[in-house]
Structures are given as structure tokens and as C-alpha cells.
Amino acid sequence: MAINLLNIEPHKVSKDLSGYITYIYGAPKTGKTTLATQMPGALLLAFEPGYNALPGVMAQDITTWGEMRQVYRELKKPEVKAAYKSII
């Protein structure tokens, strides 16, 4: 592909967090998971059962590396990509 500096368009900044990887860090019990599950189309990959007190959370328990590999395969499917916008 040839570079043409006369066809450059100004960069547009997204008004939401879609397309960005966000890292939330904090002390235990400060609401990190609660905040993250409020993102649009959130799917929580639960490596520990701490989400049990959060109503309405879409969560997949993961207890083995094999289950995580299955989740990775599922996340590549177009219908799964359409269903979830945020992976926690």
C-alpha cells in the first residue's frame, strides 16, 4: 500500500471505552468487579466465586486451564462477539 500524506484524516477519539483495554487496580473489597460488570455487554470470567453477591451478572466459572482454553475458542465465534462487548 502506498503512503499518501495528502489523504490523512484527523484522528477521532472514541467517546467510550470500546476498543480499549482497561486495567482496574485496587485494594480488596473496593468494588472493582462491581464497577467492571456495569460495562455494556459484560461477561465475567470468574476464576473465584466472589461475584455471587452481584445480581444479574453474566458469568462463566473457570476452574481449570482446559475450561479457559474452551472460553478462548468460544470468544472467537462471531455470535459470541456480538453478544458480549466487555470481557472481565
N, C-alpha and C positions, 0 to 999 in steps of 0.2 A: 504494500500500500504506500503510495507516495504522500509525502507531507506537503500540505499547502497551508501556509501561515495566514493566508487571506480568508480562509474558511473557518477559522476558530470561532466558536460560540462561547459567550460568557458562562462560567460555571454557575449552576443553580444549587443553592444549599437546600437540602431536604428540611421540611418543617416538622418532621417527626423522626423517630429513631430507626425507622425501617432501613435496612441496608447497612446498619452499623452493628458492630459487636460491642456490647456494653458489659463492663465488669462492675459488679456491686460488691463492695467490701465493707465489713463492719463487724462489730462485736456480736457474740451470740445473742439471740432474742431481741434484736433491734428492728426486725420487720423486713429483712432483705427479701425473703421468699414471698412474703405478703405483697410487697411492692412489685416484684417481678411478675407475679401471677395476675396482676392487674393490667399487664400489657395486652394489646389486642391479639386475639387468637393464640393465647399462651398454652403451651404444652410443657408440663413439668416432668423432667426425667428424674424420678425420685430414687436416689441412692440411699436414702434414710427415710424413716416413716414420719418425719417431723411435720409433714403437710396435713396430717389427719385433722387438725383443728381449722383448716381453711375450707369453707363451704364452696361448692361449685368448681373446684379446681379440676382441670383435666390433667390427670397424672398417670404415668406408667411406672410401676415399680420395677426397679432393676437391681437384681441381687447377684448376678454373675456376669462375667465378661462376655459369655455367649449371648446373653439377653441384650447387652449393649450393642453387640455386632448386629443382632436382628433389628434393633431400633435404627441403626445406621442404614441398613438396607431399606427399611420401610420409609425413612425420611427422604430417600431419593425418588420415591414414586410421585408422579405429578398430582395425583388426587390427595396425597398426604401433604404435599407442599401447599396445595390450595386450602386445606383445612386448618393449617397452623401457620401463624406468622411469626411467633416468638417461641424459641426453644429455651427452656430454663433448665 
